[in-house]
């Protein structure tokens, strides 16, 4: 498995992987068992993100086995509700004894791993790469997990040791902000 920055050529495969694991494409049972991603990430959006160096991929001999976005939340032109809510809440969320707003941080996620590759360390390798990639630009990587997305909590908080920062509500849904240091 090769872990690398995505290229524009990866966009169709990334869009397909994202769409197959989108909250709205899964049943309630599937969401509870495997987790989900949200947001609007079609091939055009993913191509632009790849061009900007904001996507990491797990590449299994030309097949995209997983992807992870790493971006500056404040730079998003039209942030989706969960990101906008996180930006509004950063004065009340605490990281390392200070409001998150005072920290240098990058938005971690979405992250998605193809069903055939789950349980094989792909998400952990992408997480490790993201933390290393963010280390020169940020003190922390920050993600949000929608209430009820227990699989994501299990991976990121229980598995990777990300620290819960607090909860916030956006567009009628509750999210937990979690973070990991880049050092």
N, C-alpha and C positions, 0 to 999 in steps of 0.2 A: 504494500500500500504506500502510495506517495502522498504526502501532505504538502500542499502548495497554495499559492495565491491563485484564485480563479482567473481565467481569461475570458474574453468575450465569447470565444467559441464554446465555452461551457454553458452559456446561458440557456439554450433549449433544454439540456438535461437537468440543469438546476431548477428550471421552471416546472418541469414535469415532476421532479422529486418533491418540490414545495407543494404543488397542487395536490398530489396524492396524499399528503399529510396535513392538509389545511383543515382547520376546525370544522368548516362547513361541509367538507367532503367526507367526514367520518361520522359514524353513528355515535350515540352517547356511550355505548359500551366500548367501542374502539377508542374513543377519546380517554375513557377511564383506564383502559388497559395499556395504551401505548403513548398517550400524550398527543399533543397537536401543536401546530404552528398557526399563526394568524397574520393578517396583513395582506397587502396586495403586492405580490412579487411576480410579475409576469416576465417573459424573456427580455423585454425592453428595459425594464427596471433593473433586472439582474445584470444585463449587459453593461448598463451605465455604472452599476456598483462595482462590477469587475474592472472596468476601465479606471475607476477611482481607487482601486486597490482595497476595497472594503469587504471582499469575500475570500474565505479560505475554503478549500475543498479537500476531501479525501478522494483520491483517484486510484481506482483499482484497474490498472491496465486500460485506461481510457473510459472507464465507467465511473460516473460520479456516485460515490457511495455515501457521501455526506457533505454538508455545507454549513458554514457558520459565517454570519455577518459581524463585522466589527467596524463601527462608524462613530462619528461625532454627532450625538443626538441634537445638539443645538444648531448644527449646520443643515439639518433636514429642512427642505423648503416647505413641505406640507406634512408634518409628522402625524402618523395615525394616532387615534385617541389614547392608546396605552403609553405611547412615547410622550405625547403632549402632557398627559397626566403626570408622568414621571418628572418631566421638566418642571411642572408647576409645584410638585411635591418636594423637590430637592432641598428646599430650605428647612423642611421638617424631618427629612430622612437623615440619619446620622451615620457617618463613615469615619472611623478612626478618631472618635471623640469630637468631631466637628460636623457641621451641616454638609451634606453631600455637595451643595452648591459651591463650597470652598475648595473642593478637591478637583484635581484633574482626572477626568474619567471618560471612558469610551463605552458606548452602548454595545453590549455583547448580545448577539442574537438578531434574528432567529437562528436556531441551530436545528438541523434535522438530519437524521441518519436513515438511509434506506432500510426497510424491514429485514432484508436478507443479511445486513451487516450489523444489526443490533446485538449487543452483548459481546462484541469482539474488540472493544477498546477504541472504536472509531471516534465516539464522542469525546472520550478522555484525551485522545491525541489532538483533536481539533481544539479542545479547551486549552491544552498545554501550549499549542502553537499560538493561540489567540493571546494568552497571557504574555508570552515571550514577545509577540509582535507589538503588543501595546506598551511594553515596558519603557520605551523611550519617550512615549507621548503622554502617558497617563500613570496615575498612582493606583488606579483600580479599573476593573471592567465591571459594568453594572448591567444586570438583566432584570426583566420583569417576568413574573410567573402568574398567570391567571389563577384565581382561586378555583379549586377543583381540578387543576392539572397536576395531580399527585405524581404521575410519572416524571414530569419535569422537575418537581421539587426533589424527588428521590435521587435523580441523577445529579442535579446541580448543588443542592444543599447537603443531602446525606452522602452523596458519592464524591463530589469534588470539593466539598467543604466551603462552598460559598456562604457568606454571612448574610442573614436576613437583616434588612435595614428598616423595614416597616411596611405598612400597607397603605394603599391609596385607591381611590375610586376614579374611574374614567369611563365615560359613556355608559354608566349604569353597571359596570362590572368592577369587581375588586381584584386588585393585583398586589403581589408582594414584590418589593424591590430587593434584590440580592446582589452581593458584590464579592469580588475576590481581588486581593492585592496583586500588583504586577511585579513585585520584587520578591 
